[in-house]
């Protein structure tokens, strides 16, 4: 508790929690990470608890920060995951992937380890590899998700 006594002379713990929140918000502004936003919300809740209920009780402030962070994560992270999926979809569309999201038929077994595989879309045939490394047998249907030069990536 000597540590708290030193800092109490200079500033209130609530101000230190606000500084943590400000730093976390700056991290959020300059990156795409939503975790720092959750940490900022937790720090703001800890700051409010430091100014009101738990003025000199650091352990309760830390608990308030953790609870606030996890509750914020419960609400923010599904939104962040959805935004990330939308961003990935937009990027793949911007890459101008030929036949993006089209269904193709496998005409030669797709095996990334042996570097072979062919698919057929309409009358055209293309080299293909799986995006997840799975082996796909002849006759199966696959969906085109990306490309690597002239090789289509499928799932």
C-alpha positions as a Markdown table, in Angstrom:
| # | Residue | x | y | z |
|---|---|---|---|---|
| 1 | Unk | 0.0 | 0.0 | 0.0 |
| 2 | Unk | 3.1 | 2.3 | 0.2 |
| 3 | Unk | 2.9 | 2.4 | -3.6 |
| 4 | Unk | -0.6 | 4.0 | -3.4 |
| 5 | Unk | 0.6 | 6.5 | -0.8 |
| 6 | Unk | 3.2 | 7.9 | -3.2 |
| 7 | Unk | 0.8 | 8.3 | -6.1 |
| 8 | Unk | -1.9 | 9.7 | -3.8 |
| 9 | Unk | 0.3 | 12.7 | -3.1 |
| 10 | Unk | 0.5 | 13.6 | -6.8 |
| 11 | Unk | -2.9 | 12.6 | -8.2 |
| 12 | Unk | -6.0 | 10.7 | -7.5 |
| 13 | Unk | -6.3 | 7.0 | -8.7 |
| 14 | Unk | -9.3 | 8.0 | -10.8 |
| 15 | Unk | -7.1 | 10.2 | -12.9 |
| 16 | Unk | -4.6 | 7.4 | -13.4 |
| 17 | Unk | -7.5 | 5.2 | -14.6 |
| 18 | Unk | -8.5 | 7.9 | -17.0 |
| 19 | Unk | -4.9 | 8.1 | -18.3 |
| 20 | Unk | -5.1 | 4.3 | -19.0 |
| 21 | Unk | -8.4 | 4.8 | -20.8 |
| 22 | Unk | -6.9 | 7.6 | -22.9 |
| 23 | Unk | -3.9 | 5.5 | -23.9 |
| 24 | Unk | -6.2 | 2.6 | -24.8 |
| 25 | Unk | -8.4 | 4.9 | -26.9 |
| 26 | Unk | -5.3 | 6.2 | -28.7 |
| 27 | Unk | -4.3 | 2.6 | -29.5 |
| 28 | Unk | -7.8 | 2.0 | -30.9 |
| 29 | Unk | -7.7 | 5.1 | -33.0 |
| 30 | Unk | -4.4 | 4.1 | -34.6 |
| 31 | Unk | -5.1 | 0.4 | -35.0 |
| 32 | Unk | -8.0 | -1.8 | -35.9 |
| 33 | Unk | -8.1 | -3.6 | -32.6 |
| 34 | Unk | -11.4 | -3.6 | -30.7 |
| 35 | Unk | -9.8 | -5.1 | -27.6 |
| 36 | Unk | -8.2 | -1.8 | -26.7 |
| 37 | Unk | -11.7 | -0.2 | -26.8 |
| 38 | Unk | -12.9 | -2.8 | -24.3 |
| 39 | Unk | -10.0 | -2.0 | -22.1 |
| 40 | Unk | -10.7 | 1.7 | -22.3 |
| 41 | Unk | -14.3 | 1.1 | -21.3 |
| 42 | Unk | -13.1 | -1.0 | -18.3 |
| 43 | Unk | -10.7 | 1.8 | -17.3 |
| 44 | Unk | -13.4 | 4.4 | -17.5 |
| 45 | Unk | -15.6 | 2.3 | -15.2 |
| 46 | Unk | -12.7 | 1.8 | -12.8 |
| 47 | Unk | -12.1 | 5.6 | -12.8 |
| 48 | Unk | -15.8 | 6.2 | -12.0 |
| 49 | Unk | -15.6 | 3.7 | -9.2 |
| 50 | Unk | -12.4 | 5.4 | -7.9 |
| 51 | Unk | -14.1 | 8.8 | -7.8 |
| 52 | Unk | -17.2 | 7.5 | -6.1 |
| 53 | Unk | -17.5 | 4.1 | -4.4 |
| 54 | Unk | -14.0 | 2.8 | -3.9 |
| 55 | Unk | -11.9 | 5.8 | -3.5 |
| 56 | Unk | -8.8 | 4.1 | -1.9 |
| 57 | Unk | -9.5 | 0.5 | -2.6 |
| 58 | Unk | -7.4 | -0.5 | -5.6 |
| 59 | Unk | -8.4 | -4.1 | -5.6 |
| 60 | Unk | -12.1 | -3.1 | -6.1 |
| 61 | Unk | -11.1 | -0.7 | -8.8 |
| 62 | Unk | -9.2 | -3.5 | -10.6 |
| 63 | Unk | -12.2 | -5.8 | -10.3 |
| 64 | Unk | -14.5 | -3.0 | -11.7 |
| 65 | Unk | -12.0 | -2.6 | -14.6 |
| 66 | Unk | -12.0 | -6.3 | -15.4 |
| 67 | Unk | -15.7 | -6.7 | -15.1 |
| 68 | Unk | -16.3 | -3.6 | -17.3 |
| 69 | Unk | -13.7 | -4.9 | -19.9 |
| 70 | Unk | -15.4 | -8.3 | -20.1 |
| 71 | Unk | -18.9 | -6.9 | -20.3 |
| 72 | Unk | -17.8 | -4.5 | -23.0 |
| 73 | Unk | -16.1 | -7.3 | -24.9 |
| 74 | Unk | -19.4 | -9.3 | -24.7 |
| 75 | Unk | -21.1 | -6.5 | -26.6 |
| 76 | Unk | -18.4 | -5.2 | -28.8 |
| 77 | Unk | -16.6 | -8.3 | -30.0 |
| 78 | Unk | -19.5 | -9.8 | -32.0 |
| 79 | Unk | -19.7 | -6.4 | -33.8 |
| 80 | Unk | -15.9 | -6.5 | -34.4 |
| 81 | Unk | -16.1 | -10.0 | -35.7 |
| 82 | Unk | -18.9 | -9.1 | -38.1 |
| 83 | Unk | -17.0 | -6.0 | -39.3 |
| 84 | Unk | -13.9 | -8.1 | -39.8 |
| 85 | Unk | -15.8 | -10.6 | -42.0 |
| 86 | Unk | -17.3 | -7.8 | -44.0 |
| 87 | Unk | -13.9 | -6.3 | -44.5 |
| 88 | Unk | -12.4 | -9.6 | -45.7 |
| 89 | Unk | -15.3 | -10.0 | -48.1 |
| 90 | Unk | -14.9 | -6.5 | -49.4 |
| 91 | Unk | -11.1 | -7.1 | -49.9 |
| 92 | Unk | -11.7 | -10.3 | -51.8 |
| 93 | Unk | -14.1 | -8.5 | -54.1 |
| 94 | Unk | -11.7 | -5.6 | -54.6 |
| 95 | Unk | -9.0 | -8.1 | -55.6 |
| 96 | Unk | -11.1 | -8.8 | -58.7 |
| 97 | Unk | -11.1 | -12.5 | -58.1 |
| 98 | Unk | -12.2 | -14.3 | -61.3 |
| 99 | Unk | -15.4 | -16.2 | -60.7 |
| 100 | Unk | -15.5 | -15.1 | -57.1 |
| 101 | Unk | -18.1 | -17.1 | -55.0 |
| 102 | Unk | -19.0 | -19.3 | -58.0 |
| 103 | Unk | -19.4 | -23.0 | -57.6 |
| 104 | Unk | -17.1 | -25.2 | -59.7 |
| 105 | Unk | -16.8 | -29.0 | -60.2 |
| 106 | Unk | -13.5 | -30.7 | -59.4 |
| 107 | Unk | -12.3 | -32.6 | -62.4 |
| 108 | Unk | -8.8 | -33.6 | -61.0 |
| 109 | Unk | -8.3 | -34.3 | -57.3 |
| 110 | Unk | -7.1 | -31.1 | -55.5 |
| 111 | Unk | -4.1 | -31.9 | -53.4 |
| 112 | Unk | -2.0 | -28.9 | -52.3 |
| 113 | Unk | 0.9 | -31.1 | -51.1 |
| 114 | Unk | 1.3 | -32.7 | -54.5 |
| 115 | Unk | 0.6 | -29.4 | -56.3 |
| 116 | Unk | -2.2 | -30.6 | -58.5 |
| 117 | Unk | -5.9 | -30.0 | -59.0 |
| 118 | Unk | -8.3 | -28.8 | -61.6 |
| 119 | Unk | -11.8 | -27.4 | -61.6 |
| 120 | Unk | -14.3 | -26.7 | -64.3 |
| 121 | Unk | -16.6 | -23.7 | -64.5 |
| 122 | Unk | -18.9 | -23.9 | -67.6 |
| 123 | Unk | -16.6 | -24.8 | -70.5 |
| 124 | Unk | -13.4 | -23.4 | -68.8 |
| 125 | Unk | -10.9 | -25.3 | -66.7 |
| 126 | Unk | -8.6 | -23.8 | -64.1 |
| 127 | Unk | -5.8 | -24.9 | -61.8 |
| 128 | Unk | -7.1 | -24.9 | -58.2 |
| 129 | Unk | -5.8 | -25.3 | -54.7 |
| 130 | Unk | -7.8 | -25.4 | -51.4 |
| 131 | Unk | -7.6 | -22.4 | -49.1 |
| 132 | Unk | -7.5 | -24.7 | -46.0 |
| 133 | Unk | -5.2 | -27.4 | -47.4 |
| 134 | Unk | -7.9 | -30.2 | -47.5 |
| 135 | Unk | -7.8 | -32.8 | -50.3 |
| 136 | Unk | -10.9 | -32.6 | -52.5 |
| 137 | Unk | -11.8 | -35.6 | -54.7 |
| 138 | Unk | -13.1 | -35.6 | -58.3 |
| 139 | Unk | -16.8 | -34.8 | -58.7 |
| 140 | Unk | -17.2 | -32.6 | -55.6 |
| 141 | Unk | -18.4 | -29.1 | -55.8 |
| 142 | Unk | -16.2 | -26.2 | -54.5 |
| 143 | Unk | -16.6 | -22.5 | -54.1 |
| 144 | Unk | -14.0 | -20.1 | -55.3 |
| 145 | Unk | -12.8 | -17.6 | -52.6 |
| 146 | Unk | -9.5 | -16.2 | -53.9 |
| 147 | Unk | -6.7 | -16.6 | -56.4 |
| 148 | Unk | -3.0 | -16.7 | -56.4 |
| 149 | Unk | -1.8 | -15.5 | -59.8 |
| 150 | Unk | -3.5 | -18.0 | -62.2 |
| 151 | Unk | -4.4 | -20.6 | -59.6 |
| 152 | Unk | -7.9 | -20.3 | -58.0 |
| 153 | Unk | -8.3 | -21.0 | -54.3 |
| 154 | Unk | -11.4 | -22.9 | -53.3 |
| 155 | Unk | -13.2 | -24.2 | -50.2 |
